[in-house]
Amino acid sequence: MQKQSYFSHYGGFNNLLKSGYRHYKGKAQTLMKNVEAISDMAEMTRTSLGPNGMKKYIINYLDKIFLTKDANVMATELEINHPAVNVLVDALKAQNAEQGDLTNFVVTFGGELMSKAGNLVSEGVHVADVSEGYEKAFNYSMELLDKANTHKVEDVKNLTEATKIIKPVIGSKLAHGQETFLAPLIAQACINVVPTQIEKFDVDNVRVAKILGGSLMKSEVIKGMLVVRKTEGVVQHAENCNVAVYNCEFQTKGAETNDSIVFKTADELLNYTKSEEENMEKIVKEIVDSGVKCIITGGAISNMAIHYLDKYGIMALRTMSKFELRRIAKSVGATLLVRLGAPTKEEMGYADEIKVTEISSQKCILIRKESENNKLSTIVLRGNTNDMLDNLERVVNCGVNAYRAVCKSPLFVAGAGAIDMYLAEQIKQYASTVKTLDQYAIEAFGEAFDVIPRTILENSGYNVNEKLPTLRAKNNKNPNMGINIENGEIEDAFEIGVYDHLETKRWAIKHAYNAIKTIIKIDQIIVAKPAGGPKMGPDNPMAKKQKLEEEEF
């Protein structure tokens, strides 16, 4: 009898794979599903675009609550499972890491590009023509940005100029009016730490201290690093001091034994810890002789150690956060030590002043250092809830990143939807000069830019059908004309003080384009069976749920 062949029951591509794999192919199952998924993601972030955008109330898998308009927070905290959407999310995260702003633009503009591509393919345009047209339009948009009218920041150390560039960035992430107070604080903190070579500005030199209680209007900027905790001993002030930082417990180790000790006389009891005391005093005295006036540890400090530190007038601080310990060590220029004893000259740090201060009944330690290469500045944020303080911290980080971007490139283009409308009209005019089939894709790329001014108008409550044609007509005459959301009028964006950073805009368009170009060339999706979990029998409710998810996918 002839042996049965594996090929006799071959039933298509799915039989090549192990049981549990899912395979999707064709325009209907891949491209159109990807268009639908990315459009849903873009719709969620689009309603949060601009100063009047709506907030999202996100509760993650740890039951932590986020009330935010920041697209980066949405993408990070939501557990997105769709592979195509994750490509766009990765582009968003890259934009946030490199520039710290226009993350919402990446998703919103990318979603519009994907939607336009889906429409073209469904009408019969080949994916290759769409991809080629998008590439031509992208290259032309980069040329247009180089030719656009720009505003140059002459002096990044000027408080007024710095406030102007930070205010539009943080305004879209705060309640209306809060940016007027917070922008000068961020600007002042950045100016305090900007080095002589401004392009070497380090965002880590601007710290944030969150103190519960009070309102945002009580926030302030402090020169130096502020640590929200108190000292271990009685010494609470030190000037022009050498600092030793220990990444270990500051105490002598006892013998590991379970033996019982019986004391027969009072002298035996008194002398029991005498050697330990002598050893600790010797360690502290060595530290004093080396010139150290303050020690900072990442572990516990024994009572005996505190006694001798107080006796010799050494200030002692303790932090249980290894990240905070590293920041403090960096701020004072010290090397983390993993041994007790006196540090060498190379291992010591230095601070002009370390003292205990009090803010809202909260004991804080201020570390001040005026070194040109390692200036520090802390923004003390005040708020009623921890969620509010967390949101303000994210806003401050966006503002500081915007300042860093200006230190590298001081050029700005017109904001308020002006530059987007300018790019849209110029690219559509360019499409009319192209005679090949990819002209439709070039025109679609230009039309995708319309989503930004249209969304700003929608989120501000104005009539899009009335205002958008007016903006288009005025922008054709003057490419600086944008939307004044205060009164709904079309005005010069430079005059009303709304700017978009040129280099940040360039990167945002680039990240969105690269993500969409990658996604539209996907023609098959092959998904492996998830590892582990219960056996998925036909009566298992989880099996029914997975089947529904597969159908929706």
C-alpha positions, 0 to 999 in steps of 0.5 A: 500500500502506497504511503500517504503523501503530505502533499495529497491534502495540501490546502493552501498557504495556511497549511504551510504554517503551524496551527493557530497562525492567521493570514490576511492578504489582498487590498480588502484584508490588508490595506483597507483594514490598515487604513481603517485602523490608522484613521481611527487612531488619527481621529482620536488624537485629532480632536486633541490638536490645538489649544482648544483640543479636547482631553482624553481620560485614560485609565491604563492596565494598572488603574493609573489615571491620565487626563491629557491632550498629549498624543505621546501619553495616549500612544504610550499608555494605550496597549495598541495591538494593531501592527500597522498602527504600531508603525505610526506610533513608533514614528510618534515616539521618535518625534518625541525623542528627537524634538519633543513637540508636534507628536499629534501632528505626526499621527493626524497628518499620517492618518490623513495620508493613509486615508488618501492613499486608501481612496486612491487605491480603491479607485484603481491607482496602483500602490507603486504610483501612490508611493512614487507620488508621495515621495515626489510630494515629500521632497517638494515639501522639504524644498518649500520649507527651505523657501518659506518665510521665517522668523529668527530668534536672535538671542535665546538668552532673552526672556521675552524671546524665549517665552514667545517660542515656548508659549505656543508649544505648551499652550495646546497641552494646558488649560486656557491661560495657564501657558501665560504663567508657566511659559516664562518660568520654563524660559527662565529655568532654561536661560539659567542653565544655558552654556556659552556654546548654546548648541550644547544645552542639556535638558537634564540641567532643568529639573522638576520638583513636584510639591502637593498643595497650593495652586499653579500660580505658586510655582517658582524657579530656583537656581540649583537642584531641589530634592524633596526630603530632609537631612538625616542629622542636625547639620542643615547648611554647608557652603563651598563644600566638597561632597562624597556620594555613596551608592551603599549603606553608611553603616558597619556590617555586623557578623552574620550569626544566630548565636546568643550573647550573655552579658554578666557585668555592666562593663561587658555590655558597655564595651560590646560595641566599642570596637564598632564605634571606634571603627565608625569614628575612624571612617568619619574622621577620614572623611573629615580629613579629606575635606568633605563637608557633606555626604549623600548616600543611596542606602540607610545611615545607622544611628551610630554613623549619624552621631559621629557625622553630627559630632564632626559637623558633616551634613548627611543626606539620604535618597532611596532612588538610584536615579535621583542619586545619579542625578545628584552625583552628576549635578555636583560632579561626584563619582558614585562610591560603593565603599565606605571611607574617604574619597579621592580628589577625583571622586569628590564633588563640589557644591557652592551651597547645600541647605535645607529650605521649606516650601509649603511645610515640606522640607527640601534640600537645595543644592546650588552650583554656579559652574559654567559647565554644570549649572542647574535650575529647578522648576518647583511645581505646585498643584492640588492633585498628583495627576495634575502635577504629573501632567504639568511635569510632562508639559515642562519637559515639552517646553524644555525640549522646544528650547533645546531645539531653538538652541540648535536651530533658531528658525521658525515658520508661521504657525496657526495653520499658515505653513500647512495651508501654504504647503497644501496649495503649493503642492497641489499646484505642483501636481498640476504640472506632473503629467504621469499617473502619480500626479493624483498621489502628489495632489492627495499629499497636498490635500492631507495638509488641509487637515491641520487648519481644518482641525484647528477650526473644528476644535475652536468651534468655528464654521469650517466651510466659511473660514477655510476658504477664507484662509486659503484665499488670504494665504495665497496672497500672504503665506503667513496668514493663519487662524487667530483662535481668539476671535476666529479671524485670519491674521498674520501668524507672526504678528499674533505670535504663533510659531512652528519650529522649522526643524521640528516641522520638517522632522514631523512631516518626515516621520509621518511620511516614512511611516505611511510609505512603509504601511501602504506597501504591506500586502500580507499580514501573518500573525503567529499564535500567541504563546501560553494561555489556556487551551482554546476549545470551541466552548471556551468563552476566550475562544469566541472572543478571539474569533470575534477579534480575528473577524474585526481585524 
